[in-house]
């Protein structure tokens, strides 16, 4: 497998980026589809691995990815292909398409890693993994590869609002706000609660 992978941000600015693979984890962990924590702008963001990338020019130094959030790819190859087709048809970035079709919690980088390993701490935050010395990171990677590491991503409430009936709706004549919400949902389709509040 190539030592570089192409990833996409499923959150603004929806960029596609190239990272190197970390030396402490098996290459199979970075097949297309899993969510991975990637260093970006002084913090960490969730990215989705798209596949191997050609080696960059000699004068470019790539940052390595930090850690996968699941052992098996969450998005299958068919799902990524569907999202790519939507991206081409809508003339929108792939990251923006994924942003629109996956739950908000999918994009959360607030993860805790629990390990039952003698001599290691029991719980690690993302920053703890990033700051761990190489020998500790290697032991954690072995625990991850053996299935002895649990990953918990903090899920944010992402209530989806959608219509269950087509018009005409039984709305009182004076219920203008309710009618406006129904018309908005009819025009846009299912949306997150926060997006609905922001729009109206």
C-alpha positions as CSV (number, residue, x, y, z in Angstrom):
1,X,0.0,0.0,0.0
2,X,1.1,3.5,-0.7
3,X,2.6,5.5,2.2
4,X,0.3,8.4,1.4
5,X,-3.5,8.6,1.4
6,X,-6.1,11.0,0.1
7,X,-8.7,12.1,2.6
8,X,-11.7,14.4,2.6
9,X,-13.1,16.7,5.3
10,X,-16.8,16.0,5.8
11,X,-17.1,19.5,7.4
12,X,-16.1,23.0,6.2
13,X,-14.0,23.8,4.2
14,X,-14.7,20.3,2.7
15,X,-11.1,20.0,1.4
16,X,-9.4,17.0,0.0
17,X,-6.0,16.6,1.6
18,X,-3.0,14.2,1.4
19,X,-1.5,12.7,4.6
20,X,1.3,10.2,5.3
21,X,0.4,7.0,7.1
22,X,1.6,6.7,10.8
23,X,4.4,4.2,11.3
24,X,2.8,2.7,14.4
25,X,-0.4,1.4,12.8
26,X,-1.0,-1.3,10.1
27,X,-1.6,0.0,6.6
28,X,-4.8,-2.0,6.3
29,X,-6.4,0.4,8.8
30,X,-6.4,3.1,6.2
31,X,-8.3,1.3,3.4
32,X,-11.0,3.6,1.8
33,X,-13.9,4.4,4.1
34,X,-12.9,4.7,7.7
35,X,-13.0,7.9,9.7
36,X,-9.6,9.0,10.9
37,X,-8.3,11.8,13.2
38,X,-6.1,14.1,11.3
39,X,-4.0,17.0,12.5
40,X,-5.2,20.2,11.0
41,X,-4.8,23.9,12.0
42,X,-3.4,23.2,15.4
43,X,-6.1,20.7,16.4
44,X,-7.6,17.5,15.1
45,X,-10.5,16.9,12.7
46,X,-12.3,13.9,11.4
47,X,-11.5,13.0,7.8
48,X,-12.7,10.1,5.7
49,X,-10.0,8.0,3.8
50,X,-10.6,8.0,0.1
51,X,-7.7,5.8,-1.0
52,X,-3.9,5.7,-1.7
53,X,-2.2,8.8,-3.1
54,X,0.9,9.2,-5.2
55,X,4.0,10.2,-3.3
56,X,4.3,14.0,-3.0
57,X,7.3,15.9,-4.4
58,X,10.5,15.7,-2.5
59,X,10.3,19.2,-1.1
60,X,6.8,18.5,0.5
61,X,6.6,17.2,4.1
62,X,3.3,15.5,4.9
63,X,1.8,15.2,8.3
64,X,0.9,11.7,9.4
65,X,-2.7,10.8,10.3
66,X,-3.2,10.2,14.0
67,X,-5.7,7.4,14.6
68,X,-8.6,5.6,13.0
69,X,-12.0,5.8,14.8
70,X,-13.2,2.3,13.7
71,X,-11.5,-0.9,12.8
72,X,-13.8,-1.6,9.8
73,X,-14.6,1.2,7.3
74,X,-17.8,2.9,8.3
75,X,-18.4,4.0,4.7
76,X,-18.2,1.2,2.1
77,X,-16.6,1.6,-1.3
78,X,-20.1,1.7,-2.9
79,X,-21.2,4.5,-0.5
80,X,-18.2,6.6,-1.4
81,X,-18.8,6.0,-5.1
82,X,-22.4,7.1,-4.7
83,X,-21.2,10.2,-2.8
84,X,-18.7,10.9,-5.6
85,X,-21.4,10.6,-8.2
86,X,-23.6,13.0,-6.3
87,X,-20.7,15.4,-6.0
88,X,-20.2,15.3,-9.8
89,X,-23.9,15.8,-10.5
90,X,-24.4,18.6,-8.1
91,X,-21.0,20.3,-8.9
92,X,-20.3,20.4,-5.1
93,X,-17.2,19.2,-3.2
94,X,-17.3,15.6,-2.0
95,X,-16.9,16.8,1.6
96,X,-20.0,19.0,1.3
97,X,-22.0,16.1,-0.1
98,X,-20.9,13.9,2.9
99,X,-21.7,16.8,5.2
100,X,-25.3,16.7,3.9
101,X,-25.9,13.0,4.0
102,X,-24.2,11.8,7.2
103,X,-25.2,12.5,10.8
104,X,-23.6,15.3,12.7
105,X,-22.1,12.9,15.2
106,X,-20.2,11.3,12.3
107,X,-18.0,14.4,12.1
108,X,-17.2,14.7,15.9
109,X,-13.5,14.6,16.8
110,X,-14.2,14.4,20.5
111,X,-13.1,10.8,21.1
112,X,-11.9,8.8,24.1
113,X,-9.8,5.6,23.7
114,X,-10.1,3.0,26.4
115,X,-7.5,0.3,26.8
116,X,-7.1,-2.6,29.1
117,X,-3.4,-3.0,29.1
118,X,-1.1,-3.4,32.1
119,X,1.2,-0.5,32.5
120,X,-0.9,1.9,30.4
121,X,-3.5,4.4,31.4
122,X,-7.1,3.2,31.0
123,X,-8.4,6.2,29.0
124,X,-6.8,8.5,26.4
125,X,-8.1,11.6,24.8
126,X,-7.1,12.6,21.3
127,X,-4.4,15.0,22.6
128,X,-3.0,12.2,24.9
129,X,-2.5,10.0,21.8
130,X,-0.8,12.8,19.9
131,X,1.5,13.6,22.8
132,X,2.3,10.0,23.7
133,X,6.0,8.9,23.3
134,X,6.6,6.5,20.4
135,X,6.9,3.4,22.7
136,X,3.6,4.1,24.3
137,X,2.0,4.8,21.0
138,X,3.4,1.5,19.6
139,X,1.8,-0.4,22.6
140,X,-1.5,1.3,22.0
141,X,-1.4,0.5,18.3
142,X,-0.8,-3.2,19.2
143,X,-3.8,-3.1,21.5
144,X,-5.9,-1.4,18.8
145,X,-4.8,-4.1,16.2
146,X,-5.8,-6.9,18.6
147,X,-9.2,-5.4,19.3
148,X,-8.3,-4.4,22.9
149,X,-8.9,-0.7,22.4
150,X,-12.4,0.7,22.5
151,X,-13.2,4.0,20.8
152,X,-16.0,6.2,22.0
153,X,-16.9,9.3,20.0
154,X,-19.1,11.8,21.7
155,X,-22.3,11.9,19.8
156,X,-23.9,15.3,19.5
157,X,-27.7,15.6,19.3
158,X,-28.6,15.9,15.7
159,X,-32.3,15.8,15.5
160,X,-33.6,15.5,12.0
161,X,-36.8,17.2,11.0
162,X,-38.8,15.9,8.1
163,X,-42.3,15.9,6.7
164,X,-44.5,12.8,7.1
165,X,-47.3,14.0,4.8
166,X,-47.6,15.9,1.5
167,X,-49.7,19.0,1.2
168,X,-52.4,20.1,1.8
169,X,-51.7,20.2,5.5
170,X,-54.4,20.8,8.2
171,X,-53.0,24.1,9.3
172,X,-55.2,26.9,10.8
173,X,-55.4,30.0,8.7
174,X,-53.6,32.2,11.2
175,X,-50.7,29.7,11.9
176,X,-48.3,31.5,9.6
177,X,-45.1,30.3,11.3
178,X,-46.2,26.7,11.2
179,X,-47.1,27.0,7.5
180,X,-43.7,28.6,6.8
181,X,-41.9,25.6,8.5
182,X,-43.9,23.1,6.5
183,X,-43.2,24.9,3.2
184,X,-39.5,25.1,4.1
185,X,-39.3,21.4,4.8
186,X,-41.3,20.6,1.6
187,X,-38.8,22.7,-0.5
188,X,-35.6,21.5,1.1
189,X,-36.3,18.0,2.4
190,X,-35.1,16.6,5.7
191,X,-32.8,19.0,7.7
192,X,-31.2,19.1,11.1
193,X,-33.0,20.9,13.8
194,X,-30.2,23.5,14.1
195,X,-30.3,24.1,10.3
196,X,-34.0,24.6,10.5
197,X,-33.6,27.2,13.3
198,X,-30.9,29.0,11.4
199,X,-33.0,29.2,8.2
200,X,-36.1,30.4,10.0
